Amino acid sequence: MALPIKNLDESAPKSASIHHSQLDSLEFRVAMARIQERLAYRVAMVGSDLDGQHRLIEEIQDWTGKLDQSVDRTNHQVDAALNTFSKLVGDLNVGLRAAFEEMGKGLEETRKLLDDKRVDLETVLDAVGQIGKTIRMLSINAQIASAKAGEHGKTFSVVAQEIKGLANEATESSNEAVKIMNLADVEKLLANFAAISSDTLSRTNMALIHTDEEFRKVVEGSRAELSEISTNSRIVAETIGAIRLMADRLVEKNGHANHLSQELEGLWLESDPGRALHPLIRSEHVRSDPDFDRLDDIRARGFVRIAIEPDFKGLSFRFGREPLRGLDVEYAKAFASWIGVKCQFVEFPWDQCTNLLWVGRSDHEPEADLIWSALPPSPRYQKVAYSDSYTYLEFVLARRKGDARIQGLSDLNGRALGCINDPAALKTLEEAGVRWSVNADLPGGHIRLGNLITYSDQSRIHDCLADGVVDAFAVDKPIYYWACTGHDSPWKDRIEILSGNLASQPWYYSVGVADTPSSFRLLREINRFLKWYRTQPARRDLEQAWQGGVIESRINYQSEKAGLRGAPEMLKDYEQWIEFLDEFEPESDASTIETIADEPEFEDDDDAQ
């Protein structure tokens, strides 16, 4: 028989009747213990976020160092480019100066040669001029002689003879003029000059080509450095956004912890601490009833409060005002139906969901009953007890659609990788030989990332890959399966999943509850549901729709070998609590507790291993 539960109205805790005379009562002790436990948990939440913030700051410092190195390399390249340019300009000036000197000499020689030709030509032309004068005189004489023609016409023979001689002389002068006008040597000199000019232009062109090649190299190198600087800047911006979000959470959590601490501190100064405790119990939603059992409380109120991430595409998400959908949502609804109640999803950032097992999202909200949101059992989560595994999956690598550069992890040397902010994911990458700034010195690394960005904001984990902030993304397959294949996915045909599991064995998710005796029966009921649901066709259809098929395995939280706790480990605490209550209330029937240890779900069968 189960522990008898006193179903109380949540708005009026039983502890409201505590008075000063009841300071030693069980209810007062329970209330104080649970408030102090809550305070300790709030302080631990702050410490956990501080650790995460410190890691992100270390990443930023590493990226900032890379930015400085890239800037230095770019500056060196620019300096080298300037030096190269100065040298090339100097060499070009020297070459051009020499060429122009050669051209000047050639022009001077050509000018002298033409001057000489001009003098010779003037002499020949003077001679031709004299001949012309003589011919004119002969012409005059011939005219005079013709007037006296007749018997004396023989005198024209003399004139004719003279004209013949003059004609010969004119011919010789003409030939001489032709020789003088022969500019073959000038043409040869000009040809040499043209050859020199052509050679000079050729050498100048080669120098310019060389200059262009050198500058292209410099520009390409600078462009690569600037691209890396731009990438690192985007990464820093992404990380600063994550730090800002975490800082806001830290401020809020620290405020809650300080407020609770001040309330507790002032409590002991009251004349009636029991009465003064009442408002604190109400504001903190503390269950002061020693008999409180969460499963019975859920059934009494008619709904189960389930902490869940609302932006986990493929697991629990929506667009606009539509209801939540996804793998985890469907599992949670099936469980609520199993115990006969409705679902009330308490939406919260994924990496903070386990906190809701102990505190509400605000001071005026009660805690969640369980978390059903892609929870991998891990020592990182404090005071969480885990169910049996409800689904198995692969840890995969995704890339932009058609990006042939990325075929696997080995192609990520020097590149940026995105990853869920999950210790199990980081551990898997580390075991696969991937190294980044935080674990750079660990042995066994053979893949050195340029950058690693861990994402807590699930709304960014698809866009960061599709938009080129990261080169690849390591992710749980269900989180990307719908995004890559869903008919209404905005990322369809933009990103794709590479085949193969990055982990050595399948991954798995569990349901989480608060690790307290009051949650034991709830966790036991979850395990009963999972054992039944595993055999149902609806479960196979669910797995097929959201991750492409059912993956079978037998691993669970106990396989982690990290001292994690589930229902079997909670059983002893539950029995001790019943015995403790029986000592305080021996007249109650609490001692008639059923022998839970003998129930089948804790036998060493396939489902428990």
VOTOR-339248 format. One record per atom (N, C-alpha, C): x, y, z. Coordinates in steps of 0.1 Angstrom, whole numbers, plus 5000, padded with zeros to 4 digits. Atoms other than C-alpha are relative to their C-alpha. Layout:
XYZ ...
END
This chain:
500849885000 500050005000 500950125000 499249885001 501350344991 499850095013 500149904989 501950625016 498850084999 501249925001 498750805024 500350144998 499849865004 498551145008 498950095005 501049914996 496751435023 499950114989 500149915012 495551624992 499650145005 500249864995 495851995001 499850094989 500249905009 494752294983 501450074998 498749945001 497952434967 500150145005 500049864996 496952794975 499950015015 500149994986 496552715012 500849885006 499250114995 499452495024 499649975015 500450044987 498852305056 500950085010 499149944991 501852475071 499650145004 500549874997 499852805072 499650005015 500550004986 498652695107 501149985010 498950014991 502152665121 500150125010 499849894990 502552865154 501349985007 498850004993 505352945177 500149875009 500050124992 504352655199 500349874993 499750125008 504952415170 501350014994 498749995006 508552505163 500749874998 499450135001 509552145169 499249904992 500850095007 506752005148 500649954988 499450065012 507451785119 499850094988 500349925012 505752015094 500950125000 499149885000 507852315105 501449964996 498750055004 510952105102 500149974985 500050035014 509951985068 500050134992 500049885008 509152335056 501350075000 498749934999 512452485069 501049924992 499050085007 514452195054 499850024985 500249995014 512752235020 500350154995 499649865004 513252615020 501550014999 498650005000 516852575029 500649924988 499650075012 517252315002 499850084988 500349915011 515652554978 501150114999 499049905000 518052824988 501449954995 498750065004 521052594984 500049974985 500150035015 519752494949 500150134992 499949875007 519352864939 501550044999 498649965000 522952934950 500849914990 499350095009 524152624931 499750034985 500449955013 522252754900 500950114996 499149885003 524253074902 501449954997 498650055002 527552884905 500149924987 500050085012 526652654876 500150104988 500049905011 525952964853 501350075000 498749945000 529153124865 501149924994 499050095007 531152824854 499850004985 500249995014 529452834820 500450134994 499649875005 530053204817 501550014999 498550005000 533753154826 500549934988 499550085012 534152894799 499850084987 500249925012 532553124773 501050124999 499049895000 534853404784 501349954996 498750055005 537853184779 500049984985 500150015015 536553104744 500250134993 499949875006 536253474737 501450055000 498649964999 539753534750 500849944989 499250085011 541053264726 499750064987 500349945013 539153414697 500550144998 499449875001 540253764705 501549994997 498650025003 543853634705 500249974985 500050035015 543153494670 499850124992 500349875007 541753824659 501350085000 498749934999 544953994671 501049954990 499050065008 547053744653 499750024985 500449975014 545053784621 500350144996 499749865003 545354164623 501550024998 498549995002 549154124628 500549954987 499650065013 549453894598 499650094989 500449915011 547454134577 500950124999 499149885000 549654424588 501349964993 498750045006 552754224579 499949984985 500250025014 551254134545 500050144993 500149875005 550454504539 501450064999 498649955000 554054604549 500849934989 499350075011 555454334526 499650054986 500549955013 553154454498 500650144997 499549865003 554354814502 501549994997 498550015004 558054704502 500149944986 499950065013 557454484472 499650114989 500449905010 555654774454 501150104999 498949905001 558455024463 501149944992 498950065007 561054774450 499750004985 500450015014 559154714418 499950134993 500049865006 558555084412 501450054998 498649965001 562255144418 500649944988 499450075012 563254874393 499350054987 500749955012 560655004369 500650134996 499449875003 562055354372 501449994993 498650025005 565655234366 499949954985 500150055013 564555034336 499550104990 500549905009 562555314321 501050114997 499049905002 565355564327 501149954990 499050065009 567855334309 499450004986 500650015013 565355284281 499950144993 500149865006 564755654276 501450064997 498749955004 568455724277 500449944986 499850075013 568855464249 499250074989 500849945010 566055624231 500550144996 499549865002 567555974235 501349994991 498850015008 570855854221 499649974985 500450045014 569155694191 499450124993 500649885006 567156014185 501150104996 498949915003 570356224186 500849964988 499350055011 572156004162 499150014987 500949985011 569156014139 500050144995 500049865003 569056384141 501350054993 498849965007 572756424132 500149944986 500050065013 572356184103 499150074990 500949925008 569456374090 500650144996 499349875003 571456704093 501049984989 499050035011 574256554072 499349984987 500850035013 571756434046 499550144995 500649875004 570256784046 501150094993 498949925006 573656954039 500449944986 499750065013 574456704011 498950034990 501149985008 571056753997 500050154995 500049865003 571457133997 501150024989 499049995010 574757093977 499549964986 500550065012 573156873951 498950094994 501049915005 570257113948 500550134994 499349895006 572557403943 500649974986 499550045014 574257223914 498949994990 501250015009 570857143899 499550144997 500449865002 570057513903 500950074990 499149955010 573157613884 499749954986 500450065013 572257373856 498850074995 501249935005 568857533855 500350144994 499649875005 570457873851 500749994986 499350025013 572757753823 499049974989 501050045010 569857593805 499250134996 500849885004 567957923807 500850094991 499249925009 570858113792 500149944986 500050075013 571057853764 498750024993 501349985006 567457893759 499950144993 500049865005 567858263755 500950014987 499150005012 570858213731 499349934988 500750075011 568757963711 499050094994 501049915005 566058223707 500650114991 499349905008 568458483695 500549934987 499450075012 570158233672 498949964990 501050045009 566858123658 499650124991 500349885008 566258483647 500950014987 499149995011 569258453625 500249874992 499950135006 568458113612 500150014985 499750005015 569158023577 501249934998 498750055003 572457963564 500849975012 499250024988 573758003597 499449925011 500750094990 571557743614 500949905006 499150104994 574557533620 500450045014 499549964986 575257733651 499149935011 500950074990 572357543667 500749875005 499450124996 574557243668 500850025013 499249974988 576757413693 499150005013 500950004989 573757483714 499549865004 500550144997 572457133711 501149925008 499050084993 575857003722 500150055015 500049954986 575857223752 498849955009 501250054993 572357123761 500249855003 499850144997 573356763758 500949985012 499150014988 576256813782 499350045013 500749974987 574056993806 499049895004 500950114997 571556713804 500749895007 499250104993 574256463812 500350045014 499749964986 575356673841 498850005009 501250004992 571856713852 499649865005 500350154996 571456333851 500949965011 499150044989 574556283872 499650065013 500449934987 573356543897 498749935005 501250064995 569956373898 500349865006 499650134994 571556033904 500650025014 499449984987 573656183931 499050045011 501149964991 570556333946 499349885005 500750134996 568955993946 500849935010 499250074990 571855843964 500050075013 500049934987 571856123989 498749985007 501350014994 568156083994 499749855005 500250144995 568555704001 500250005015 500050004985 567655684038 500049865007 500050144994 568255314043 500750005013 499250004988 570855384070 499150065011 500949944990 568355614087 498949905004 501050114997 565655334084 500649905009 499450104992 568155094099 500150055014 499849944987 568855324128 498650015007 501350004994 565155374133 499449875004 500450144996 564555004132 500649955013 499350044988 567154954159 499350085012 500749924989 565455234179 498649935003 501350074998 562055054174 500249875008 499750134993 563654724186 500250035015 499749964986 564954904217 498750045007 501249954994 561655064223 499149885003 500850124998 559854724219 500549925011 499450084989 562254554242 499750075014 500349924987 561754834268 498649985004 501450014997 558054814265 499749865005 500250144996 558254434268 500449985015 499550014986 560354454300 499150075009 500949934991 558054714314 498749935002 501250084998 555054494307 500249895009 499750114992 556754204323 500050045015 499949954986 557454414354 498650035005 501449974996 553854524355 499249885003 500650134997 552654174352 500449945013 499450054988 554954064380 499450085012 500649924989 553654354401 498649965002 501450044999 550054254394 499949875007 500050134994 550853894404 500350015015 499749984986 552454004436 498950065008 501149934993 549654234445 498849915001 501150094999 547053964437 500349915012 499750094988 548853734462 499850075013 500249934987 548854004488 498550025002 501549984998 545154084482 499349875004 500650134997 544253714483 500349975015 499750034986 546153674515 499350095010 500749914992 544653984530 498549975001 501450045000 541253874519 499749885009 500250114991 541653544536 500150035015 499949964986 542853704568 498850085004 501249924996 539953954567 498849915001 501150104999 537553664561 500049935013 499850064987 538953494592 499650105011 500449904990 538653814611 498550025001 501549995000 535053854600 499349885006 500550124994 534353494609 500150015015 499849994986 535853544643 499250105007 500949894995 533953864648 498649955002 501350064999 530753684641 499949915011 500050094989 531653414665 500050075013 500049924987 532553664692 498750065002 501349934998 529253844686 499049895005 500950114996 527353504689 500349975015 499750044987 529253424721 499750115010 500449894991 528753774736 498550005002 501450014998 525053724730 499649895010 500350114990 525153394749 500450055014 499549954987 527153564777 499050105006 501049904996 524653854778 498849935006 501250074996 521753604781 500349935014 499650064988 523653414808 500150105012 499949894989 524453734827 498750045005 501349964996 520853834827 499449895009 500550104992 519953494841 500750005014 499349994988 522653524867 499550115009 500649884992 521353864879 498749965006 501350044995 517853724881 500149895011 499850114990 518953404900 500650055013 499349944988 521253594923 499050085008 501049934993 518353824931 499049925008 500950094993 516053534940 500749945012 499350064989 518753374961 500250105012 499849904989 519453694980 498750035007 501349974994 515753764985 499749895010 500350114992 515253414999 500949995013 499149994989 518353445021 499650105010 500449894991 517153775035 498749965008 501250044994 513753625042 500349905011 499750104990 515253335061 500750075012 499249934990 517653565080 499050085009 501049924992 514753785091 499049915008 501050094994 512653485101 500349985015 499650044986 514653415133 499850125009 500249884991 514153775145 498550025004 501449994998 510353725145 499749945014 500550064988 508553665178 499349874998 500750125004 506553395161 500549954987 499450045013 508753235135 499049914992 500950095007 506052975127 499050084992 500949925007 503553245117 500750084989 499249935010 506253445099 500449924989 499650095011 507153145079 498949984989 501250025009 503653125063 500150074987 499949935013 504153395037 501149954991 498850055008 507553255027 499649874994 500450135006 506052915022 499150024988 500949985012 503253055000 500850064988 499349945012 505653274979 501049904994 499050105006 508152984974 499349874996 500850125003 505352724969 500749885006 499450114993 507052504994 498949905006 501050104996 505252175002 500549965015 499650024986 505352165040 499349875006 500750134996 503051855042 501049895000 499150115000 505351565052 499549894991 500550115008 503051325034 499850034985 500149965014 503251515001 500549904990 499550095010 503451284971 499650064986 500349925013 503751434936 499149934991 500850075010 502051164916 498550025004 501349984995 498951184938 499550154998 500449865001 499051564937 499750034985 500349985014 499151554899 498649954996 501350065003 496151324897 498950085007 501049934993 494251534922 499750144993 500349875007 494751864903 499649984985 500550035013 494151694869 500950044988 499049975010 497251814850 501449985005 498650024996 500951744850 500850124994 499249885005 503352044847 501449944995 498850065007 506151944822 500950114995 499049915004 509252154818 500549964986 499650045014 510152174781 500550124993 499549895009 512152384756 499050024989 501049985011 509752554732 500650034986 499549965013 512152614704 501049894995 499250125004 513752264699 499449944988 500650055012 512952204663 500149844999 500050155000 511951834659 499749945013 500350054987 511551784696 498850065007 501149934994 509352054710 500050144995 499949875007 508552364689 498750044994 501249955007 505952574672 500450114991 499849885008 505652844646 498750085002 501149914997 503453134654 499249965013 500850044989 500553044677 499549865000 500450145001 500252684668 500449935013 499650084988 500452424696 501449944998 498750075001 503752264705 499949874993 500050135006 504651964684 501549955001 498650055000 507651734681 500049865008 499850134994 509051404694 499750005015 500249994986 509151504731 498650045004 501449954997 505751674730 499049884999 500950115002 504051354717 500349905011 499750094989 505851134743 499350055013 500549944988 504751374771 498549995000 501450025001 501151374759 499549865002 500450144999 501051004757 500149965015 499950044986 502250974793 498950075008 501049934992 499751234806 498749924998 501150085003 497051024789 500049875008 499850124993 498450714806 499550025015 500449984986 497950864841 498750075002 501349944999 494651024832 499950155003 500049854997 495551394833 500350074987 499649925011 496151674809 501550055001 498649945000 499551834799 499950155002 499849864999 500552174810 501550024998 498649995003 503852254793 500550135006 499349884994 506152494813 501250034991 499049985010 508252644785 501150095006 498949944995 511752744794 501349964992 498850045007 515252744779 500549875004 499750144998 516552394775 501149985011 498950024991 519752434795 499650045014 500449964987 517752574824 498849925005 501250074997 514852324824 500149925013 499950084988 516152104852 499950095013 500249914988 516052414875 498650015004 501549994997 512252414872 499549885008 500450114991 512152084891 500050055015 499949954986 512952294922 499550145002 500549864998 511952654915 499150034987 500849965011 509352824893 500850104991 499449905009 510153054864 500050135006 500149874993 509153344886 499749975015 500250014986 508653404923 498549955003 501450034998 504853344919 499649874993 500450125008 504953014900 500649885007 499450124994 505352664914 500949934990 499150075008 507952424902 499349904990 500550105009 507452164874 500049875006 500050144994 506651804881 501149924994 499050085006 509051664856 500550084988 499449955012 511251754826 500049904989 500050105012 510551584792 500550094988 499449915010 512951774769 501449964997 498750045005 515851594753 501050005011 499150004988 517451534787 501049884999 499050114999 520751334786 500549995014 499650014987 521551204820 501550045002 498649944999 524651384833 500250045015 499749944986 526351464867 499950155000 500149855000 526151824856 498750055006 501349964994 522451834866 499949965014 500050024986 522051864903 498649965005 501250044994 519451674923 498949964990 500950055010 517851514893 500149855000 500150145002 516651154891 499449974987 500350035014 516250984857 499249884998 500950125004 513750754841 500949914992 499450085010 514650464819 500050084987 499949935013 515550574783 498749984993 501250005007 512550664763 500250004985 499650005014 514350714729 501549994998 498650015003 517650634713 500250084986 499849925011 519250844686 501550014996 498649985004 522450934667 500550145003 499449874999 524751224673 500850034987 499649995014 525451354638 500750144997 499449875005 527351624618 499150054989 500849945010 525351864597 500850114993 499349905008 526552104570 499050074991 500949935010 525152354545 499849904988 500350085011 523452184516 501050004989 499150015011 525952064490 501450055003 498649954996 529052194509 501049885000 499250115001 531451934496 501350015008 498849994992 534252064517 499949925013 500250074987 532751904548 499449864997 500450145001 532651524546 500049935013 499950064986 533351454583 500750095009 499349924990 535051574614 501450034996 498649985004 538451544598 500150124991 499949885009 537551834575 499850135007 500349884992 536952074604 501350065005 498849944995 540652154610 500050154996 500049865003 540852534613 498650064997 501349955004 537052564607 499250035013 500949974989 534252684630 498949895001 501050104998 531952414645 499050055011 501149974990 528652474663 499649885007 500350124993 527452244690 498950055011 501049974989 524552224716 500850015013 499349984987 525652344750 499649895010 500350134993 525551994764 501349935003 498750064996 528351834784 500249864993 499950135007 527551494767 500550034986 499549975013 528051654733 501550044999 498649965000 531351814742 500949885003 499250124996 532551494758 500149904987 500050085012 531651304726 501050054990 499149945009 533551544704 501549985005 498750024994 536551524728 500549864998 499650145002 536551144726 500349974986 499850035014 536451164688 501350074995 498849935004 539751364689 499950144996 500249865003 538351704684 500550095011 499449914989 540251984702 499750154996 500249865002 539552354707 500750075012 499149924991 540952624730 500049945014 500150044987 539652474763 500849865002 499450144999 540952114757 501249984991 499050015010 543752194733 501249925004 498850074995 546452034755 499749855003 500350144997 544651704760 500649914990 499550095010 546351404744 498949944991 501050075009 544751214715 499350094990 500749925010 543651514695 500650004987 499550005013 543951504658 499250094991 500849905008 541351764647 500050135009 499949874992 542052124658 499150104993 501049915006 539052344653 500650155000 499749855000 539452714644 499250065011 500949954990 536452784667 499049905004 501150084996 533852604687 499050105007 501149924993 530552784696 499049905006 501150084994 528252614721 498850095002 501349935000 524652724718 499049965011 501150024991 522152764746 498750054994 501249945006 519752964725 499649904988 500450105010 517952684705 499550064988 500549945012 516452934681 501150044990 498949965009 519952994666 500749884994 499250115004 521152644661 499949954986 500150045015 519852604625 500550124992 499649885008 520352964613 501550025000 498549985000 523952974624 500749924990 499450085011 524752694600 499550054986 500549965013 522452804572 500650134995 499549865003 523853164574 501550014999 498650005001 527453064575 500850045011 499349964988 528353164610 501049885004 499150124998 529752804615 500049924987 499850095012 530952554589 499249875001 500750134997 529252254605 499450015014 500750004987 527052164634 499949865005 500150134993 527351864658 498750005008 501349994995 523851784669 499349875001 500850124999 521351524681 499149994987 500650015013 519751384649 498550055000 501449955000 516051454659 499950154999 500149855000 516851824663 500250054986 499849955013 517951854627 499249924989 500750085010 515951574610 498950074994 501249935005 512751764607 500450134993 499549885006 514652084599 500549984986 499450035013 516351914569 498949944991 500950085008 513351714557 498550045001 501449964998 510051874570 499550084988 500649935012 507751994542 499850155003 500249864997 507152324561 501250065008 498849954994 510752364574 500650114992 499449895007 512352694565 501549974996 498650045003 515752514564 500149894990 500050115009 514752244540 500850054987 499249975011 517252234511 501150115003 499049904996 519552474530 501149935008 499150084991 521152224555 499749864998 500150145001 521751854555 500849925010 499450084990 522751574578 500949904993 499150105006 525851364570 499749865007 500350144994 525450984576 501049975010 499150054990 527050814605 499850075014 500249964986 527050844643 501450055005 498749954995 529851064658 500349935013 499850074987 529350874691 500349864997 499650145001 530650524697 498849915002 501250074998 527150414706 498850095000 501249915000 523550544704 499950095012 500449914989 522550844725 498649965004 501350024995 519450844746 499550115008 500649904992 517051074764 499349935012 500850054989 515451024798 499150125005 500849914993 512751194818 500650035013 499449964988 513951394848 498950045010 500849954989 512251444882 500950055011 499249964989 513451604914 500449885008 499550114992 515551364934 499650015014 500550004986 513351354965 499049895001 501050114998 511151084980 498650034995 501349975004 508051274971 499849984985 500150035014 508851214934 500249864996 499750145003 509650844937 498949934992 501150075006 506250714928 499750064986 500249955014 505950954898 501049944991 499050055009 509250834884 499849854997 500450145003 508150474889 498949984990 501150005009 504950544870 500550034986 499549975013 506950694842 500749884994 499450125005 509050384839 499049894996 501050105004 505950164838 499450044987 500549955013 504550384810 501049974989 499050025011 507750364790 500149854996 499950145003 507949984793 498849954992 501250045008 504349954780 500150074986 500149935012 504650224753 501149954990 498950055009 507850074739 499549894990 500650115008 505649784725 498950054991 501149955007 503050014709 500350054986 499749955013 502750084672 500150165000 499949855000 502150454681 501450055002 498649964997 505650474695 500949984987 499250025012 507150334663 499750114989 500449905009 505150574642 500650145004 499449874995 506350864664 501550014997 498549995003 510050774660 500250014985 499850005014 509650724623 499850154995 500449865005 508051074619 501150105004 499249904995 510551264639 501549985000 498550025002 513951094634 500349894990 499750095011 513450864605 500049855003 500050144997 513150534623 500349975015 499850044986 513450344656 501449955001 498750054997 516950294670 499949925013 500150094988 517150004695 501450005007 498850014992 519649994724 499549965014 500450044986 519749884761 500750095010 499349914990 521850164776 499050095007 500849914993 520450394802 500950085009 499249924992 521550634829 501049935009 499150084993 523150354848 501349964992 498950035008 525450294819 501150115000 499149894999 527150634826 501149975010 499050034990 528950484856 500450135007 499749874994 528750834872 499250025013 500749994988 526650754902 498650074999 501349945002 523450884886 498949925007 501150064992 520150804903 498749994992 501350025006 516850664891 499149945011 501050064990 513850484907 500749905009 499450094991 515950194920 500850065011 499249934990 518350424937 499250095010 500949914992 515550644951 499249915010 500950094991 513750344967 500450005014 499550004986 515950334998 499650135007 500349874994 515450705004 498550015003 501549994998 511650665000 499649915012 500350094988 511550375025 500450065013 499549934988 513650565050 499150125004 500949894998 511350865046 498749955007 501350064995 508250645053 500349965015 499650044986 510050505084 500150125009 499949884993 510850855095 498650065004 501349954997 507250965092 499249915010 500750094991 506050655110 500450025014 499549974986 508250745140 499350135005 500749874995 506551095142 498549985001 501450025000 503050965134 499749855001 500150154999 502950605147 498649954998 501450045001 499150605147 499650004985 500450005014 499050655109 500349864994 499850135007 499050365084 501150014991 498949995009 502250475068 500949885001 499250114999 503850165081 499649884991 500650105009 501649965057 500550024986 499549985014 503750075027 500249874992 499950125009 503749834998 501549974999 498750045002 506849634992 500550034986 499749965014 508049824962 501249934995 498750065005 511449654961 499749874992 500250135006 509749334949 499350024986 500749975012 508049504919 500949974988 499350055011 509049374884 500950114993 499249905007 510349714871 501450015005 498649994995 513449684893 500849875000 499350125003 514349334883 501150034990 498949985009 517549294863 499649944986 500450045013 515749254830 500550094989 499549925012 516249404795 499750145002 500449864999 514449714804 500750085011 499349934989 516449794835 501450014997 498549995002 519849764819 500250094988 
END
